[in-house]
């Protein structure tokens, strides 16, 4: 049987067209809202009977399966019953995810958070298909130590108030400072920001600093607070003015401070020279050679004396931290598996806000939950590497044939009568064996893939559903609603069992890191032509660091260059970038 599942444009129902009039529910779709209304009406008539049946059946499952097939089978069947009973079981109680990982990711997350304040923190393990690594004891201890430090030094504490007063007065007396801070300044698109924030948090772990985030309007209500009983948000009365104007030309940038002699990276001279109240580190694209000195060992020794370090970047700079001798031992102990860095830090640090998580779970429940396998396809067309939509579609198909990603189509047989229409059940979810989730700013690739399976069906039978949550047509970096949709789609992609992403895309990098998958990456067009090699398999799930033209020559203590070369390789998707491998 060949079932082609047609998914309409599911997100932007506020945009009125002939096919899709204005809808009351914009995201995900009207089907989910209709399903909830039907469910609520039915429950009112049979709630008591259902509750009694479910409780008795759950007791039977625990007694019967617990003795015969083991705990996993009992959980599996109990989960099915919970769904049948409309959620009458306690779904918030600790339970293993589909992969056996507990809701604290093996101790990566600290217990004790308010579940209602951040649902994603406890619910996300149920959706992930892969958890390939176990966190090292040293990483777990570093995280617990960091949480204690943030609680002691974060906003609202006497230590924070004292440090801010010293900054406001221009005091350079850093010897008596109990706490040191790292202020992250957002820059560029959401994928860049998330990778930058991951890198910055790791730097805070390595340097015993407290990470504070300057929240702009387009970055609010995206994530939950990651640290217990405190906040990572920089208070609005922070005394450094015009932080949004800081850049490579700023007088207080590390490079300019070095050039003007206001700070020295010569350790003998730096020992007696006072440091400024704060230093701005400009690590974004276009940084100059003097700014690159940030990644040198002696410069890190000098910067350790600074109480307030403001940092702006839009890159994943973790591979560069491995070249700093001061951090070498700590990194080795925290991450025995080099390619686990972004995976662990992403699952620890990022938990979508309840509003974003609602988008994720409603869409997944309505369209993806019934599929036996979920395939994520993320397509990004860069302005400097555009090709026609048909050419990109053919590249996707060529890659799929090469790597066996999408279900093969049946070219020899026309669909059977009755199987050429949409197969969507009464709850709005696809009755399919495989679901293909297409994420892109444009609808062209979704339409072509959908039509392929609508017309031909899958080889060997079985249904294929093709879905796209939204198509915004262009990236709106300064819009909160756009970023919320983008974040929801990053997480939906991360629940895939197989990932096809676009090379050089930070959006794709984040999805792979959260998923714990080595994705297959579409190669980016060169000179507006389709690459001869349509795609490559990633040798590591670690993101590529896009810092190019790194020319600085560091002084002082260095790491073992041969050992470093074994674990730092050229990126598959960007020959001038570097990434971590095992």
C-alpha positions in Angstrom: 0.0 0.0 0.0 1.3 3.4 -0.9 0.1 6.3 1.2 1.1 9.8 0.3 0.4 12.2 3.2 -0.1 15.8 2.2 0.8 18.4 4.7 -0.5 22.0 4.0 1.5 25.1 4.9 1.1 24.7 8.7 2.4 27.8 10.4 1.6 31.1 8.8 -2.2 30.9 8.8 -2.4 34.6 9.5 -1.4 35.2 6.0 -4.6 35.1 3.9 -4.4 33.2 0.6 -7.0 31.5 -1.7 -6.0 28.1 -0.3 -5.6 29.0 3.4 -7.9 31.7 4.8 -7.2 33.5 8.0 -7.3 31.1 10.9 -7.7 31.7 14.6 -4.8 29.5 15.6 -1.6 30.4 13.8 0.9 27.9 15.1 0.9 25.0 14.7 -2.5 24.5 13.0 -6.2 24.4 13.4 -6.3 20.6 13.6 -4.6 20.6 17.0 -7.1 23.0 18.4 -10.1 21.1 17.0 -8.7 17.9 18.4 -8.4 19.4 21.9 -12.0 20.7 21.7 -13.3 17.3 20.8 -11.2 15.6 23.5 -12.5 18.0 26.2 -16.1 17.4 25.2 -15.8 13.7 25.2 -14.0 13.6 28.6 -16.9 15.4 30.3 -19.1 12.4 29.7 -16.8 9.5 30.5 -14.1 10.9 32.8 -15.1 8.8 35.8 -15.4 5.5 33.9 -12.1 6.1 32.1 -10.2 6.9 35.3 -11.4 3.7 37.0 -10.5 1.5 33.9 -7.1 3.1 33.5 -6.1 2.7 37.1 -7.0 -0.9 37.1 -5.3 -1.5 33.8 -2.1 0.3 34.9 -2.0 -2.0 38.0 -2.4 -5.0 35.8 0.4 -3.8 33.5 2.8 -3.3 36.4 2.1 -6.7 37.9 1.9 -8.6 34.7 4.7 -7.1 32.6 7.0 -6.2 35.5 7.4 -9.9 36.2 7.5 -11.2 32.6 9.1 -8.7 30.3 10.9 -6.3 32.6 10.6 -2.6 33.4 11.1 -1.1 29.9 8.1 -3.2 28.5 6.0 -2.1 31.4 6.9 1.6 30.8 6.1 1.2 27.1 2.7 -0.3 27.6 1.9 2.1 30.4 2.8 5.0 28.2 0.4 3.7 25.6 -2.4 3.4 28.1 -1.7 7.0 29.4 -2.2 8.3 25.9 -5.4 6.3 25.6 -6.7 7.6 28.9 -6.2 11.2 27.9 -3.3 11.8 30.2 -4.9 10.6 33.5 -1.5 9.1 34.5 1.0 11.3 36.2 3.0 12.3 33.2 5.3 14.6 35.2 6.7 11.9 37.3 10.3 10.7 36.5 10.4 8.2 33.8 12.8 7.0 31.1 12.7 8.5 27.7 12.3 6.5 24.5 16.1 5.8 24.6 16.2 4.9 28.3 17.7 8.3 29.4 16.2 9.7 32.5 14.7 13.2 32.6 17.9 14.6 34.2 20.1 13.3 31.4 22.1 11.0 33.6 22.8 13.8 36.2 23.7 16.5 33.7 20.8 18.5 35.0 20.3 19.4 38.7 16.9 18.3 40.2 14.6 20.6 42.1 13.3 22.9 39.4 9.7 24.0 39.3 8.2 21.7 36.5 5.5 24.2 35.7 7.9 27.0 35.2 9.9 25.1 32.6 8.2 22.1 31.1 10.8 21.4 28.5 13.5 20.7 31.1 11.8 17.5 32.2 9.8 16.6 29.1 12.4 16.8 26.4 14.2 13.5 27.2 11.0 11.7 26.0 11.4 13.1 22.5 15.1 12.6 21.8 16.1 9.5 19.8 19.8 9.5 20.7 21.9 10.0 23.8 25.2 8.6 22.7 27.4 9.7 25.6 27.5 9.6 29.4 28.7 12.8 31.1 32.0 12.5 32.9 32.0 12.8 36.7 34.3 15.9 36.3 31.9 17.7 34.0 29.0 17.0 36.5 31.1 18.4 39.3 32.0 21.5 37.3 28.4 22.1 36.6 27.3 21.7 40.2 30.2 24.0 41.3 29.2 26.6 38.7 25.5 26.5 39.9 26.7 27.2 43.4 28.9 30.1 42.2 26.1 31.6 40.1 23.8 31.5 43.1 26.4 33.2 45.3 27.4 35.9 42.8 24.4 36.4 40.5 22.1 39.4 40.3 20.4 40.3 43.6 23.3 39.1 45.8 25.6 41.3 47.9 28.6 40.1 45.9 27.0 41.3 42.6 26.0 44.6 44.1 29.5 45.2 45.4 31.1 44.3 42.0 28.7 46.6 40.2 29.5 49.5 42.6 33.2 49.0 41.9 32.6 49.0 38.1 30.5 52.2 38.4 33.2 53.9 40.4 35.9 52.9 37.9 37.8 50.8 40.6 40.5 48.6 39.3 41.0 46.8 42.6 40.4 43.2 41.3 42.5 41.4 43.9 39.7 41.7 46.5 36.9 40.7 44.1 35.1 37.6 45.3 33.3 37.1 42.0 34.3 37.6 38.4 31.8 38.0 35.6 31.4 37.3 31.9 28.7 39.3 30.1 27.5 37.8 26.8 26.3 40.2 24.2 23.9 38.8 21.5 24.8 39.2 17.9 23.6 37.8 14.5 20.9 35.1 13.9 19.5 32.6 16.4 21.8 29.7 15.4 24.9 31.8 15.7 23.7 33.1 19.1 23.1 29.7 20.5 26.5 28.4 19.4 28.2 31.5 20.6 26.4 31.2 24.0 27.5 27.6 24.3 31.1 28.5 23.7 30.9 31.4 26.2 29.4 29.2 28.9 32.2 26.7 28.5 34.7 29.6 28.8 32.9 30.7 32.0 33.3 27.1 33.3 37.0 27.1 32.5 37.7 30.5 34.0 35.4 30.4 37.1 33.3 33.3 35.9 29.6 33.9 36.3 27.8 34.1 32.9 25.3 36.9 32.5 23.2 37.4 29.3 22.2 40.8 28.0 18.6 40.1 26.9 17.4 42.0 23.9 13.7 42.0 23.0 14.1 39.5 20.3 16.0 37.1 22.7 13.4 37.2 25.5 10.9 34.4 26.1 13.0 31.9 24.2 14.7 29.9 27.0 14.1 29.1 30.6 16.5 30.1 33.3 19.2 27.4 33.2 20.6 27.8 36.7 18.7 27.0 39.9 17.4 29.7 42.2 19.0 32.6 40.3 18.9 34.4 36.9 21.4 34.7 34.1 19.8 37.9 32.8 21.9 41.0 33.1 19.9 43.7 35.1 18.9 46.7 33.0 20.7 49.1 35.3 24.1 47.7 34.4 26.4 50.7 34.4 28.2 50.1 31.0 26.4 52.4 28.5 25.7 51.7 24.9 26.6 48.1 24.9 24.8 47.6 21.6 27.4 49.9 20.0 30.4 48.0 21.1 32.5 46.7 18.2 36.0 46.1 16.8 36.7 49.9 17.0 35.7 50.4 20.6 38.3 51.9 22.8 37.7 49.3 25.5 38.2 46.3 23.2 41.0 44.0 24.2 42.9 44.7 20.9 42.7 48.4 21.3 43.7 48.3 25.0 46.8 46.4 23.9 47.6 48.8 21.1 47.3 51.8 23.4 49.3 50.3 26.2 46.4 50.4 28.7 46.9 46.6 29.3 49.9 44.4 28.6 50.1 40.7 27.7 53.8 40.6 28.8 53.5 38.7 32.0 56.4 40.5 33.8 55.0 43.9 33.0 51.4 42.8 33.6 52.2 41.7 37.1 52.5 45.3 38.3 50.2 47.1 35.8 46.6 47.7 37.0 43.8 46.4 34.6 40.7 48.3 33.5 37.4 47.9 35.4 36.1 46.0 32.4 37.4 44.7 29.1 35.4 44.2 25.9 36.4 41.1 23.9 35.3 41.4 20.3 35.3 37.8 18.9 32.8 38.2 16.1 33.4 37.9 12.3 36.0 40.4 11.2 38.1 40.5 14.3 41.6 41.8 13.9 44.9 40.0 14.7 45.2 41.8 18.0 41.7 40.7 19.0 42.7 37.1 18.1 45.3 37.3 21.0 42.3 36.4 23.2 43.0 32.8 22.3 46.6 32.9 23.5 47.7 31.4 26.9 49.5 34.5 28.3 46.6 36.7 27.3 44.3 34.5 29.3 46.5 34.8 32.3 46.2 38.6 32.0 42.5 38.6 31.4 42.0 36.4 34.5 42.7 39.6 36.6 39.8 41.5 35.0 36.5 41.4 37.1 34.2 42.3 34.3 34.7 40.8 30.8 32.1 41.7 28.1 32.1 39.4 25.2 30.5 39.6 21.8 30.8 36.9 19.1 28.7 35.0 16.6 30.9 31.9 16.3 31.4 28.5 17.9 34.9 29.1 19.3 35.3 25.9 21.4 38.0 24.4 19.1 40.1 27.5 19.8 39.9 27.0 23.5 41.6 23.6 23.1 44.7 25.5 21.9 45.1 27.3 25.2 47.4 25.5 27.6 45.7 26.8 30.7 42.5 25.0 29.8 44.1 21.8 28.4 43.7 19.5 31.4 40.2 20.7 32.4 38.9 20.2 28.9 40.3 16.7 28.7 38.8 15.7 32.1 35.4 17.3 31.3 35.0 15.9 27.8 36.9 12.6 27.3 34.9 12.3 24.0 35.8 15.5 22.1 32.7 15.4 19.9 30.4 15.5 23.0 31.1 19.1 23.9 28.3 20.9 22.1 25.9 18.0 22.8 26.3 18.1 26.6 26.4 21.9 26.8 23.3 22.3 24.6 21.2 19.9 26.5 22.4 21.4 29.8 22.0 25.1 28.9 19.1 25.4 26.6 15.5 24.6 27.6 12.8 26.3 25.5 10.4 28.5 27.3 6.9 27.2 27.9 5.5 29.2 25.0 8.1 27.8 22.6 7.8 24.3 24.1 4.0 24.5 23.6 4.7 25.1 19.9 7.0 22.1 19.7 4.8 19.6 21.5 1.6 20.6 19.8 3.1 20.2 16.4 4.9 17.0 17.3 1.7 15.5 18.8 -0.5 16.5 15.8 1.8 15.5 13.0 4.9 13.5 13.9 4.2 11.4 17.0 2.5 8.5 15.0 5.4 7.9 12.6 7.7 5.0 13.2 10.7 7.0 11.9 11.2 10.7 11.6 13.6 12.1 9.0 14.7 15.8 9.4 15.6 17.8 6.3 16.9 21.3 6.9 17.6 23.5 3.8 19.3 26.8 3.9 20.0 28.9 0.8 22.7 31.4 1.5 22.6 34.7 -0.3 26.2 34.1 -1.6 25.4 30.6 -2.9 21.9 30.7 -4.4 20.8 28.1 -7.0 17.3 27.5 -8.5 14.9 25.6 -6.3 14.8 22.7 -8.9 18.6 22.4 -8.7 18.5 22.3 -4.9 15.7 19.7 -5.0 17.8 17.5 -7.4 20.8 17.9 -5.1 18.6 16.7 -2.2 17.5 13.7 -4.2 21.1 12.9 -5.3 22.3 13.1 -1.7 19.4 10.9 -0.6 20.3 8.2 -3.1 23.9 8.4 -2.2 23.4 8.1 1.6 20.0 6.3 1.7 18.2 9.1 3.6 14.7 9.5 2.2 12.5 6.5 1.4 12.9 5.2 -2.1 10.0 6.1 -4.5 8.2 3.5 -6.6 8.7 4.7 -10.2 7.2 1.5 -11.7 3.7 1.6 -10.3 1.1 4.2 -10.1 -0.6 4.6 -6.7 -3.6 2.3 -6.1 -7.0 3.9 -6.4 -8.0 5.4 -3.1 -4.4 5.8 -1.9 -3.6 9.0 -3.8 -5.3 11.3 -1.3 -4.2 12.6 2.0 -4.1 10.1 4.8 -4.7 12.1 7.9 -6.6 10.7 10.8 -9.4 12.4 12.8 -6.9 13.9 15.2 -5.0 15.7 12.4 -1.9 13.4 12.7 -0.5 11.4 9.8 -1.1 7.7 9.7 2.3 7.0 8.2 5.3 4.8 8.7 7.8 7.6 8.1 7.5 11.3 8.6 9.8 13.7 6.7 10.1 17.1 8.5 11.2 19.8 6.1 12.6 23.0 7.7 13.4 25.9 5.5 12.6 29.6 5.0 11.0 28.6 1.7 8.2 26.2 0.7 9.7 25.1 -2.6 11.6 22.1 -1.3 8.7 20.9 0.8 6.3 21.1 -2.1 8.6 19.1 -4.4 9.3 16.4 -1.8 5.6 16.2 -0.9 4.5 16.0 -4.5 7.0 13.2 -5.2 5.5 10.9 -2.5 2.0 12.0 -3.3 2.5 11.0 -6.9 4.6 7.8 -6.6 4.4 6.5 -3.1 7.2 4.7 -1.3 8.9 1.7 -2.7 7.9 -1.5 -0.9 4.7 0.0 0.6 4.2 2.0 3.7 3.1 5.6 4.2 5.3 8.7 4.0 4.1 12.0 5.5 5.8 15.2 4.5 5.5 18.2 6.8 6.8 21.8 7.0 5.9 23.9 10.1 6.5 27.3 8.5 8.1 29.1 5.7 8.9 32.7 6.6 10.5 33.4 3.2 13.2 35.6 4.8 15.1 35.7 8.1 13.9 38.3 10.5 16.7 38.4 13.1 15.2 41.2 15.2 11.7 39.7 15.6 10.9 37.6 18.7 8.1 35.7 17.1 10.4 34.7 14.2 13.1 33.5 16.7 10.5 31.6 18.6 9.4 29.7 15.5 13.0 29.1 14.5 13.8 27.7 18.0 10.8 25.4 17.9 11.9 24.1 14.5 15.5 23.5 15.8 14.0 21.3 18.5 11.6 19.5 16.2 14.6 18.7 13.9 16.6 17.4 16.9 13.9 14.8 17.6 14.7 13.1 14.2 16.3 9.7 13.9 18.1 10.8 10.7 19.2 14.3 9.8 20.0 15.9 6.5 21.2 19.5 7.1 22.8 22.2 5.1 26.6 22.7 5.4 27.8 25.9 7.1 24.3 26.4 8.6 24.4 27.2 12.4 20.8 26.2 12.5 21.7 22.7 11.3 24.7 22.5 13.7 22.5 23.2 16.7 19.9 20.6 15.6 22.7 18.0 15.3 24.2 18.8 18.6 20.9 18.6 20.5 20.0 15.4 18.7 23.3 13.7 19.4 23.6 12.9 15.7 26.3 13.1 13.0 24.2 14.6 10.2 24.6 14.3 6.5 25.3 17.8 5.2 24.3 19.2 1.8 27.3 20.9 0.3 26.9 24.6 -0.4 26.8 25.8 -4.0 30.0 27.3 -5.5 29.6 30.0 -8.1 25.9 29.4 -8.3 26.4 25.8 -9.5 25.4 22.5 -7.8 28.5 20.9 -6.2 29.7 17.7 -7.9 29.5 16.0 -4.5 26.0 16.6 -3.3 26.6 15.9 0.4 29.0 14.5 3.0 28.5 12.6 6.2 29.8 14.5 9.2 32.8 12.8 11.0 31.8 14.5 14.2 28.6 16.0 15.6 30.6 19.0 16.7 29.8 22.3 14.9 32.3 23.9 12.6 34.1 27.0 13.9 33.9 29.5 11.1 36.7 31.7 12.4 38.8 32.2 9.2 42.3 33.7 8.6 43.5 33.0 12.2 47.0 34.5 11.9 48.0 35.3 15.5 51.2 33.8 16.9 50.9 33.2 20.6 53.7 33.5 23.1 54.3 31.6 26.3 53.2 28.1 27.2 51.7 26.0 24.4 49.8 22.7 24.1 51.0 19.5 22.6 50.7 20.4 18.9 50.7 16.8 17.7 47.9 15.8 20.2 45.9 18.9 19.2 46.3 18.1 15.5 44.7 14.7 16.1 41.5 16.2 17.4 41.2 19.4 15.4 40.4 18.8 11.7 39.3 20.9 8.8 35.5 21.0 8.4 33.8 18.9 5.8 31.6 21.8 4.8 34.0 24.7 5.1 37.7 24.1 4.2 38.8 27.2 6.1 36.9 26.2 9.3 38.0 23.8 12.0 36.1 21.3 14.2 36.7 18.8 17.1 36.9 15.1 16.3 37.8 12.0 18.4 
